[in-house]
Amino acid sequence: MRRTASSNVAAGPSTEEPASVPRLLIGCGIGPTLELYDVTIFGLASALVFNQLFFPANSPATGTLLSFMTFGVGFLMRPIGGMLAGHFGDRYGRKLVLIWTLYLMGGATVLIGLLPGHAVLGLAAPVLLVVLRLLQGVAQGAETGSAALMLMEHAPPKRSGLYTSVLGMSSPLGALIATLVWTVAQTSTGDALLEWGWRIPFLLSAIVVAVGAYARFRLAESPEFQKVRKNDDIADYPLARSLRIDLPRVLCVVGVNAGFIGSYYLVITWMPGYLRNGLDTSAGVVSLGLLAANIAMVATVVLSAWLSDHLGRRPIIAAGAVAMAALIVPVFSLLQGSAVAVVSGMTIAGLALGVMLGPLIVFFAEQFATGHRLSGFSLGYQIGAAVGGGVAPSVAAALFAATSGTAAVAVFVIVSSLVTLFCLAPLRRTAESTSPETITPQLQA
């Protein structure tokens, strides 16, 4: 391993403005937009059509559960994608990882849109669906950390939260676009949705890939990574360095993110299926509720990220987790009411999630030193995503099927929020007012 003189100091944001802020924001933001677009489309298709297209031999409930399990396997690959991104991103630069993840993620999504169903391929159809979902998971595991670090390491003082909020905004924006596209496809194709209409949203991701590739090729490399490379502080095995120095911190990031992601994907993937299949809510109302939830998240993410630059990250994240735990029972009550009540309930859930999401990504990135930052961030974040997002829809579906009610699902969300709070406490406070020189590898007492 090469010289690591500065490995125990987490460098702060760059003090120089990037050459092109719009290019930076678009280039980094378009990946999470595509990621959540792909995940949301897959989640909606899992809830509404994949049970009939790829698992038709099973009962509707079993087919839906198998669809959600297929959705969940992608999360199992995220830690692998995160480790690959960490190794190459900490050794060769953030930009390289940003480019190849975009192609892999978008390519897998387009191929899903071209995949024949069980009626044509038989057992090979669900097998290929799982393989493509696994490839999506690898790409998604590499995306978040690379984009977050590119934004954070370009950001001027007291703006790293605001800059990285682009990721928090672009994620629900991707879900918002996906919901709009799915609604249009569902409305315009009608009965043909099962035959070919469901393919349209998947194929349209090719447009996002083309735009994103153009933007990312024009990005400048992270200035902080360039400093590390200039100082010859590149580790041969960045992940090993991160685990040796920061293992407790990585584990805490796993727990915080698992709790958040579990609640997040329950809202955007399981809840629509519950409304349609469990409560027979109209497709239009479900789509409107998802739109409202994502709009609420986009707006709240910016505000909470900006506040975290001045008040610190931990208090904002904790407030969102407490709100989610306190409001989930009223939210489920609203979902059983009128159309207005359904939309209101989903909006409330979106607001609570947005409060947590705004400062979450930069908070994780600030926990690690520049030389192994992508490795530590990606491993902790993506294991948390695999644990939380990979199991949440399936667990919620199983709990609902076993109890024929939402009480157990509400308990699951409350427990997820408590996990976030418990694992949040040991992590060090971060904000732009924190001097980088005071940061040490040990967890704050």
C-alpha positions in Angstrom: 0.0 0.0 0.0 1.3 3.5 -0.8 1.9 6.3 1.6 -1.2 7.2 3.7 -0.1 10.3 5.6 -3.5 11.9 5.4 -5.7 8.9 5.6 -7.0 9.7 9.1 -8.3 13.1 8.1 -11.6 13.5 6.3 -10.9 16.3 3.9 -13.6 19.0 3.6 -15.2 20.4 0.5 -13.2 22.1 -2.2 -12.9 25.8 -1.7 -13.1 26.5 -5.4 -16.2 26.7 -7.5 -16.4 24.1 -10.3 -15.9 25.4 -13.8 -19.5 24.7 -14.7 -22.0 24.2 -11.9 -25.0 23.4 -14.2 -22.9 20.7 -16.0 -21.9 19.3 -12.6 -25.4 19.2 -11.2 -26.9 17.7 -14.4 -24.1 15.2 -14.9 -24.3 13.9 -11.3 -28.0 14.2 -10.9 -29.1 12.3 -14.0 -27.7 9.0 -12.7 -29.9 8.9 -9.5 -32.8 10.1 -11.7 -32.3 7.1 -14.0 -31.8 4.8 -11.0 -35.1 5.7 -9.3 -36.8 5.8 -12.6 -35.7 2.2 -13.3 -36.4 1.0 -9.7 -39.9 2.6 -9.6 -40.9 1.2 -13.0 -39.7 -2.2 -12.0 -41.5 -1.9 -8.6 -44.7 -0.8 -10.3 -44.5 -3.5 -12.8 -43.8 -6.0 -10.0 -46.9 -4.9 -8.2 -49.2 -4.7 -11.2 -48.1 -6.9 -14.2 -45.1 -9.1 -13.6 -47.1 -11.5 -11.5 -49.1 -12.3 -14.6 -46.4 -12.0 -17.3 -43.5 -14.0 -15.6 -45.2 -16.0 -12.8 -48.6 -16.9 -14.3 -48.8 -20.4 -12.8 -49.1 -19.1 -9.3 -52.0 -17.6 -7.4 -52.2 -13.8 -7.7 -50.9 -13.3 -4.1 -48.0 -15.8 -4.7 -47.2 -14.2 -8.1 -47.1 -10.8 -6.5 -44.8 -12.0 -3.7 -42.4 -13.6 -6.3 -42.4 -10.4 -8.3 -41.4 -8.4 -5.2 -38.7 -11.0 -4.5 -37.4 -10.5 -8.0 -37.4 -6.7 -7.3 -35.5 -7.4 -4.1 -32.7 -9.5 -5.6 -31.3 -6.4 -7.3 -30.6 -4.9 -3.9 -28.5 -8.0 -3.0 -26.0 -6.9 -5.8 -25.7 -3.4 -4.6 -22.9 -4.1 -2.1 -20.9 -5.7 -4.9 -21.5 -2.7 -7.1 -20.5 -0.5 -4.2 -17.3 -2.4 -3.7 -16.4 -2.2 -7.4 -17.1 1.5 -7.5 -15.1 2.0 -4.3 -12.1 0.2 -5.6 -12.0 1.8 -9.1 -13.3 5.2 -7.9 -10.7 5.6 -5.1 -7.9 4.4 -7.4 -8.7 5.8 -10.8 -11.3 8.6 -10.2 -15.0 9.2 -9.7 -15.7 10.1 -13.3 -14.8 6.7 -14.7 -17.3 5.0 -12.4 -20.0 7.5 -13.2 -19.8 6.7 -16.9 -19.8 2.9 -16.8 -22.6 2.7 -14.3 -24.9 4.8 -16.5 -24.5 2.4 -19.4 -24.9 -0.7 -17.4 -28.0 0.5 -15.5 -29.8 1.9 -18.6 -28.8 -1.1 -20.8 -30.3 -3.6 -18.3 -33.5 -1.6 -18.1 -33.9 -1.5 -21.9 -33.4 -5.2 -22.2 -36.1 -5.8 -19.6 -38.4 -3.8 -21.9 -37.5 -6.2 -24.7 -37.8 -9.4 -22.7 -40.5 -11.9 -23.8 -42.8 -13.3 -21.0 -43.4 -16.8 -19.6 -45.8 -17.6 -22.5 -42.9 -17.3 -25.0 -39.8 -18.4 -23.1 -41.2 -20.5 -20.2 -39.0 -20.8 -17.2 -36.2 -18.9 -19.0 -38.3 -15.7 -18.8 -38.3 -15.2 -15.0 -34.6 -16.4 -14.9 -33.6 -13.7 -17.5 -35.7 -11.1 -15.6 -33.7 -11.9 -12.4 -30.4 -11.7 -14.2 -31.2 -8.3 -15.6 -32.4 -7.1 -12.3 -29.1 -8.3 -10.8 -27.2 -6.2 -13.4 -29.4 -3.2 -12.5 -28.4 -3.8 -8.8 -24.7 -3.8 -9.6 -25.0 -0.4 -11.5 -27.2 1.1 -8.8 -24.7 0.1 -6.1 -22.0 1.9 -7.9 -23.9 5.1 -8.8 -24.9 6.8 -5.6 -21.5 7.1 -3.9 -19.7 8.2 -7.1 -22.2 10.9 -7.8 -22.3 12.1 -4.2 -18.6 12.4 -3.9 -18.3 14.2 -7.2 -20.8 16.8 -5.9 -19.4 17.0 -2.4 -15.8 17.3 -3.5 -16.6 20.1 -5.9 -18.8 22.0 -3.5 -17.7 25.4 -2.0 -17.8 25.9 1.8 -21.2 25.8 3.5 -22.9 24.3 0.4 -22.0 20.7 0.4 -25.4 19.8 1.7 -27.1 21.9 -0.9 -25.0 20.6 -3.7 -25.6 16.9 -2.8 -29.3 17.6 -2.3 -29.4 17.3 -6.1 -29.2 13.6 -5.6 -32.0 13.7 -3.1 -34.1 15.7 -5.5 -33.2 13.7 -8.6 -34.1 10.4 -6.9 -37.8 11.3 -6.2 -37.8 13.2 -9.5 -36.9 9.9 -11.2 -39.7 8.2 -9.3 -42.0 11.1 -10.3 -41.2 10.8 -14.0 -41.6 7.0 -13.8 -45.0 7.4 -12.3 -46.1 9.8 -14.9 -44.8 7.6 -17.7 -46.4 4.5 -16.2 -49.7 6.4 -15.8 -49.6 7.5 -19.4 -48.7 4.1 -20.7 -51.4 2.5 -18.5 -54.1 4.9 -19.6 -53.2 5.0 -23.3 -52.7 1.3 -23.8 -55.7 0.1 -21.7 -56.2 -3.6 -22.0 -53.0 -3.8 -24.1 -50.9 -2.9 -21.0 -50.1 -6.6 -20.4 -49.4 -7.3 -24.0 -47.0 -4.4 -24.9 -47.9 -1.2 -23.0 -45.7 -2.1 -20.0 -42.6 -2.1 -22.2 -42.8 1.5 -23.1 -41.5 2.9 -19.8 -38.6 0.5 -19.8 -37.5 1.4 -23.3 -37.8 5.1 -22.7 -34.8 4.9 -20.3 -32.5 4.8 -23.4 -33.2 8.6 -23.8 -32.0 9.3 -20.3 -28.9 7.2 -20.9 -28.0 9.2 -24.0 -28.4 12.6 -22.3 -26.5 11.4 -19.2 -23.6 10.0 -21.1 -23.1 13.3 -23.0 -23.2 15.2 -19.7 -20.8 12.9 -17.8 -18.1 12.7 -20.5 -17.8 16.5 -20.1 -17.4 16.5 -16.3 -14.1 17.5 -14.7 -12.6 15.0 -12.2 -13.1 15.6 -8.5 -10.6 18.2 -7.3 -10.1 16.4 -4.0 -9.4 13.1 -5.7 -6.8 15.0 -7.9 -5.1 16.2 -4.7 -5.0 12.7 -3.3 -3.5 11.4 -6.6 -1.0 14.2 -6.7 0.1 13.4 -3.1 0.5 9.8 -4.1 -2.1 8.8 -1.4 -3.8 6.2 -3.5 -4.2 2.9 -1.7 -3.7 -0.3 -3.6 -6.8 -1.7 -1.8 -9.0 1.2 -0.7 -11.7 -1.1 0.7 -9.2 -2.8 3.0 -8.0 0.6 4.2 -11.5 1.7 4.9 -12.4 -1.5 6.8 -9.2 -1.3 8.9 -9.8 2.4 9.9 -13.5 2.8 9.8 -15.3 -0.5 10.3 -17.5 0.7 13.2 -18.5 3.8 11.2 -19.3 1.6 8.1 -21.6 -0.6 10.3 -23.4 2.5 11.6 -24.0 3.8 8.1 -25.4 0.3 7.2 -28.0 0.6 10.0 -29.0 4.2 9.4 -29.5 3.6 5.7 -31.3 0.2 6.2 -33.9 1.9 8.3 -34.4 4.8 5.9 -34.4 2.7 2.7 -36.8 0.2 4.2 -39.4 2.9 4.8 -38.7 4.6 1.4 -39.3 1.5 -0.8 -42.3 0.5 1.2 -43.9 3.7 0.3 -43.0 3.8 -3.4 -43.3 0.1 -4.2 -45.5 -1.8 -1.7 -48.0 0.9 -1.0 -49.3 1.2 -4.6 -49.9 -2.5 -4.7 -51.7 -2.5 -1.4 -53.9 0.3 -2.6 -54.8 -1.3 -5.9 -55.0 -5.0 -4.8 -55.9 -4.7 -1.1 -58.2 -1.7 -1.1 -59.3 -1.7 -4.7 -58.3 2.0 -5.1 -58.5 3.3 -8.6 -55.3 3.4 -10.7 -55.7 7.1 -11.1 -55.9 7.8 -7.4 -52.8 5.6 -6.8 -50.8 7.4 -9.4 -51.9 10.8 -8.1 -50.9 9.8 -4.6 -47.4 8.7 -5.9 -47.0 12.0 -7.7 -47.9 14.0 -4.6 -45.5 12.0 -2.5 -42.6 12.5 -4.8 -43.3 16.2 -5.3 -43.4 16.6 -1.5 -40.1 14.7 -1.3 -38.4 16.9 -3.9 -39.4 20.1 -2.1 -38.5 18.9 1.3 -35.1 17.5 0.3 -33.8 20.9 -0.7 -35.0 22.6 2.5 -33.7 19.9 4.8 -30.3 19.8 3.0 -30.0 23.6 3.2 -30.8 23.5 6.9 -28.3 20.8 7.5 -25.5 23.0 6.2 -26.3 25.4 9.1 -27.7 23.2 11.8 -25.9 20.0 11.3 -26.9 16.7 9.6 -27.9 14.5 12.5 -30.7 16.7 14.0 -32.4 16.9 10.6 -32.2 13.2 9.9 -33.4 12.3 13.4 -36.4 14.6 13.0 -37.4 12.9 9.8 -37.0 9.4 11.4 -39.2 10.4 14.4 -41.8 11.9 12.1 -41.9 8.7 10.0 -42.4 6.6 13.1 -45.1 8.9 14.5 -47.1 9.4 11.3 -47.2 5.9 9.8 -50.3 4.8 11.6 -52.3 7.9 10.7 -51.0 7.5 7.1 -52.4 4.0 6.9 -55.7 5.3 8.3 -55.9 7.9 5.6 -55.2 5.3 2.9 -58.5 3.6 3.7 -60.5 6.8 3.2 -61.5 9.0 0.2 -59.3 9.9 -2.8 -58.3 13.1 -1.0 -57.4 11.2 2.1 -55.3 8.7 0.1 -53.3 11.5 -1.6 -52.9 13.3 1.7 -51.6 10.2 3.4 -49.0 9.5 0.7 -48.0 13.2 0.7 -47.4 13.1 4.5 -45.2 10.0 4.1 -43.3 11.8 1.3 -42.6 14.8 3.5 -41.2 12.7 6.3 -39.0 10.8 3.9 -37.8 14.0 2.3 -36.6 15.4 5.6 -34.4 12.4 6.2 -33.2 12.1 2.6 -32.0 15.7 2.2 -28.8 15.6 4.4 -28.4 11.8 4.4 -26.1 11.3 1.5 -23.6 14.1 2.3 -23.7 13.0 6.0 -22.5 9.5 5.0 -19.8 10.9 2.7 -18.5 13.2 5.4 -17.8 10.2 7.6 -14.8 9.0 5.6 -11.3 10.3 4.5 -10.9 11.2 0.8 -8.4 8.4 0.0 -10.9 5.7 0.9 -14.1 7.7 1.0 -15.9 6.1 -1.9 -15.1 2.6 -0.6 -16.4 3.3 2.9 -19.4 5.2 1.8 -20.5 2.8 -0.9 -20.0 -0.3 1.2 -22.0 1.0 4.1 -24.7 2.7 2.0 -25.3 -0.2 -0.3 -25.3 -2.9 2.3 -27.9 -0.8 4.1 -29.9 -0.5 0.9 -29.7 -4.2 0.3 -30.9 -5.0 3.9 -33.6 -2.3 3.9 -34.8 -1.9 0.3 -34.3 -5.5 -0.7 -36.6 -7.0 2.0 -39.1 -4.2 2.7 -41.7 -4.8 0.0 -41.5 -8.6 0.4 -41.7 -8.4 4.2 -44.6 -6.0 4.0 -46.4 -8.2 1.5 -45.8 -11.3 3.8 -46.9 -9.4 6.9 -50.1 -8.1 5.2 -50.9 -11.6 3.8 -50.4 -13.2 7.2 -52.4 -10.7 9.3 -54.8 -9.3 6.7 -54.1 -5.9 8.0 -51.6 -3.0 8.1 -50.8 -3.1 11.8 -47.8 -5.4 11.4 -46.6 -3.3 8.4 -46.8 -0.1 10.5 -44.8 -1.8 13.2 -42.2 -2.7 10.6 -41.9 1.0 9.6 -41.6 2.1 13.2 -38.9 -0.5 13.9 -37.1 0.7 10.7 -37.1 4.3 12.0 -35.9 3.2 15.4 -33.0 1.4 13.7 -32.1 4.6 11.9 -32.1 6.6 15.2 -30.1 4.0 17.1 -27.4 3.8 14.5 -27.4 7.5 13.9 -26.4 8.4 17.4 -22.7 7.1 17.4 -21.8 8.8 14.1 -20.0 12.1 14.4 -21.8 15.4 13.9 -21.1 17.0 10.5 -21.9 20.4 9.1 -20.0 23.0 7.1 -19.1 24.7 10.4 -17.1 21.6 11.4 -13.4 22.0 10.8 -11.9 19.1 8.8 -8.8 19.1 11.0 -10.9 18.0 14.0 -12.2 14.9 12.3 -10.8 11.6 13.5 -11.6 7.9 12.6 -13.2 7.2 16.0 -16.9 7.4 16.4 -18.2 10.2 18.5 -19.0 9.2 22.1 
